[in-house]
Structure formats: C-alpha cells, structure tokens
Amino acid sequence: MSDDPAATWWQQNRFRTDTPLRRLIEGFEEIADSAIPYHWIPGRAEKLYAERFVVWADLAEETITSLLGWPKAGIGTVRALVTAAREAVALAQAPPFDDHTDAAAAVTRMLEQLDDYDRRLLSARRWALQPLTIRQTAEHLGVSPINVERHTPHAYQRFQHLLAQPVHAAVSRHAAQLSEHLGPLTEPTVAEQELKNLDLDLTTESGQLLLHVAGPYTPNGPWLERANTDALTQAEGVLAEAFALRGVLTTRDVTAELAPLGVPAPMAERILRSRPHLRRFADRWVRWGTTITDKAEAVLHVSAAPASADLIAATMGPDYHPHVIRHALFNDERFSRTTKQLWALRQWGLTEYGGIFA
C-alpha cells in the first residue's frame, strides 16, 4: 500500500461510488462554505465542474458515480477533486502551527506540500535567480516545451495558494523580514549572508524560494533588484539630484536620501562605492568629473571654503600643476577669485577680488 495518506485513503474508499461526498468525507461540513480551489486541483476539474460547483456545499450530494457521469470526466479528475475535498477538511481541522517556526523548517514544510513535478518546474522557472528557458526546462524535466508553458502558471497558482494558507504563515513572516533587511536593492553576497543567518543557502531550492517570496529579486548587473521597483534607476536619480543641489554629501546624507526608497543604511554606502563618477574625501562624497574644472569644482565643494590653485592641485593629485589649474579657473564661469591667491565657487556669492586697480 502507498505511503501517501491521500492515495491510501482513495484506495480504501474508491468503491463507495454511490455515497454522497458529505458522508464519504468525514468533516465535510467544516468546508461547506469554502470556495473550491480549482487552481490547486490537477487535471480537468476546473474546466468540467467550475461553472456548476463553486463552493464545497455544491458537491455535498454528489457521488463518485454522478461526477463520472459528466461528459469527458475521467476517474483521475474525480479522484483529484474528491481528494482535494478531503485535504481541505484536514487543513480546516489542523491545529494552528507555532508562528515561531524557523525559516528552514517552514520552507521545508511548504515544499513538501508540492508534488515533485511542480517543485522542479518552479525551481527552474520561477525561484531561480537565472531561470531556465522553456526549452531548457523541458529538456531538464523530460517533457515537451508546450507542457512547460501550459503547466507553469497553474503550478505557480498552487504555490501561491499554499503560501496564503495560515499553516505557512511563518514562510511569509521570514520572507518579510528578509525583504526588510535586503531592501529593494542588494548584492548577491549580502543576500547569501542573510539567508545563511536563517540556515538557508542561496544555491539551494529552499533558499531561492524564500528569496523569491521576499522579492522576488532579479539580477541587474552586479545587483539584485526587487522586481518591478526600478530601484537602481531610482537610487541613481535621487543621488544625481542631491549632488546637483548640494555639491557634496556625507555617507549619512546619502543614507537619509535613499531611506524613502527603502534602501538600508549599509547598502546606501555600497551604492556610493559602486558609482565610478564619485570620489570620497574622508566621509565627504563629490562628483568626480573628467575635466580639470570638474575636479576643481569638486575639491572646492569638499573644502567648503576658498582655496588656492596650489591646494586644489595637491588635492587633485600629482598629475595636476597649479599653473594649469589657475589657467582653467580663470576661463570658467563657475569660479571666482576672492583674493589674489584664493578661488571660490561663484554660486557661494562671495565678494570677488577685482585686482589692484579696483
């Protein structure tokens, strides 16, 4: 006899063909008013019965024989429908699970509710950070591409149905905490460490499932970006606007600027470090352009006070001569002299040095 409780129950009851479902399935009344989860029932059940039977109570007086009497109804479809009713009762009668279940145990418990084909299909097509193509998945599973294409949405619906059940609330809870830690934009190494803290591995089915529920996250260059957020573009836009307005930002400033996007503080600094057009002086960040005057402007933003061409050149690096810097500053409207030797940004509104004739 099969080790599968559902299969065992069916073998024991399949010959009670004229017994109404309300009597065939003990506890049927507990699910009477609940909607029939056709998206969770394999086979042709939805196509055959969904119009006539909406809630379980609609099936109360039906029997295996009467259900088989429907055109194109087969024993496999009826078995799936009847078994689903029994499982719905078991779920309704199940005691509440401890909400403090750890992440690894919670994910494992939910995975065990999916059949092997659904698990392998979703692992290849939905949970993986680099999903396989339909053809690759078909070859991996040994089925036709059309089978993969048709079956994937239904398998994912069954997965979402499971996730919504109270018995799997711990999965959603751990995923929400993971999402909060990662924010809308993270790095694979950060996600890997956060999962490791939950005794999960990013390279495994369980780790990828929880990361999917937390996001889902998709690769965007060296980043992992929460789907449909356009987080990297938004973060770059916020930083560009802040630098244009203020010229210089501290790490704390950037953290505050990105906080409304949900970016955690450690990730804000990682984003700064990844931007090739920025340069850091102690804890002050400026845009580091490609021209001499762009770099001179950045140095003055950092100094926040007038500076000499010698100081500006020394800050820029050994490849820059004060004479070249001085000539560039003279010919750019962004700069003004405040004394014979000192230069400032014109936007500061300081009194300009007019020379000895003035």
C-alpha positions, 0 to 999 in steps of 0.5 A: 500500500502507498505511503501517501495518506491521500492515495491510501485513503482513495484506495480504501474508499474508491468503491463507495461510488454511490455515497454522497461526498458529505458522508464519504468525507468525514468533516465535510461540513467544516468546508461547506462554505469554502470556495473550491480551489480549482487552481490547486486541483490537477487535471480537468476539474476546473474546466468540467465542474467550475461553472456548476460547483463553486463552493464545497456545499455544491458537491455535498450530494454528489457521488463518485458515480454522478461526477463520472457521469459528466461528459469527458470526466475521467476517474483521475479528475474525480479522484483529484477533486474528491481528494482535494475535498478531503485535504481541505477538511484536514487543513480546516481541522489542523491545529494552528502551527507555532508562528515561531517556526524557523525559516528552514523548517517552514520552507521545508514544510511548504515544499513538501506540500508540492508534488515533485513535478511542480517543485522542479518546474518552479525551481527552474522557472520561477525561484531561480535567480537565472531561470531556465528557458522553456526549452531548457526546462523541458529538456531538464524535466523530460517533457515537451516545451508546450507542457512547460508553458501550459503547466507553469502558471497553474503550478505557480497558482498552487504555490501561491495558494499554499503560501496564503494558507495560515499553516505557512504563515511563518514562510511569509513572516521570514520572507518579510523580514528578509525583504526588510533587511535586503531592501529593494536593492542588494548584492548577491553576497549580502543576500547569501549572508542573510539567508545563511543567518536563517540556515538557508543557502542561496544555491539551494531550492529552499533558499531561492524560494524564500528569496523569491517570496521576499522579492522576488529579486532579479539580477541587474548587473552586479545587483539584485533588484526587487522586481518591478521597483526600478530601484537602481534607476531610482537610487541613481536619480535621487543621488544625481539630484542631491549632488546637483543641489548640494555639491557634496554629501556625507555617507549619512546624507546619502543614507537619509536620501535613499531611506524613502526608497527603502534602501538600508543604511549599509547598502546606501554606502555600497551604492556610493562605492559602486558609482565610478563618477564619485570620489570620497574625501574622508566621509565627504562624497563629490562628483568626480568629473573628467575635466580639470574644472570638474575636479576643481569644482569638486575639491572646492565643494569638499573644502567648503571654503576658498582655496588656492590653485596650489591646494586644489592641485595637491588635492587633485593629485600629482598629475595636476600643476597649479599653473594649469589649474589657475589657467582653467579657473580663470576661463570658467564661469563657475569660479571666482577669485576672492583674493589674489591667491584664493578661488571660490565657487561663484554660486557661494556669492562671495565678494570677488577680488577685482585686482589692484586697480579696483 
